[in-house]
């Protein structure tokens, strides 16, 4: 897989200092692992309904996903393009860590990668990936405790939604165990709002964000626009250039 050359420099023009600062802050959003873990438990039916709304039944058709993760809050302004092959675990990106060179690695072989890949690049990929397809991870990550807490008012504005809480265990590996994602889910089973609580003492501790800008790429549904606050400071997290390649096709289907 190749990152499109015309994307690389435009989307990684920040200085190394900015980028490294952003990664230290980004890591607090990272979660456990990309594969489901053991310890299955009784889970509310709404969890599967949400995942199916985002395309769970068609996930087996997905060969690769492209996306650019964009993050803006005071002192940080970054954009990072990724390619991910879910079936192989192959990750491709352009990164300033290596002079704006393309880096390719396979997550199952992470232990053999350089420290920058293990300690900086992979946590950043996990972060962007979870924000992009969290409804799937909530369903796959069976180590997480999921509770349907009924109808609650939205954190901001008017209206109400079903509050579905996804809490990861305090122990058991991963970048940031103990994290909680509180999803406010509408009647159409789409996430409308998120309140994220970090499980440890690392700042930022609380992130609130809208889930809007819905687009479809092939059979998958993505929320591409998230606005809110990070520990009370303005946050804009969004995805651009989202596209999907399906089994048996060489064509990238753009999210629209």
PyMOL commands that set and color helices and strands:
alter all, ss='L'
color gray80, all
select helices_A, chain A and resi 5-8+16-29+45-53+56-61+96-98+107-112+115-140
alter helices_A, ss='H'
color red, helices_A
select strands_A, chain A and resi 62-73+76-85+90-95+101-106+145-153+160-167+180-185+191-197+206-210+212-217+220-230+233-246+252-254
alter strands_A, ss='S'
color yellow, strands_A
deselect
rebuild
show_as cartoon
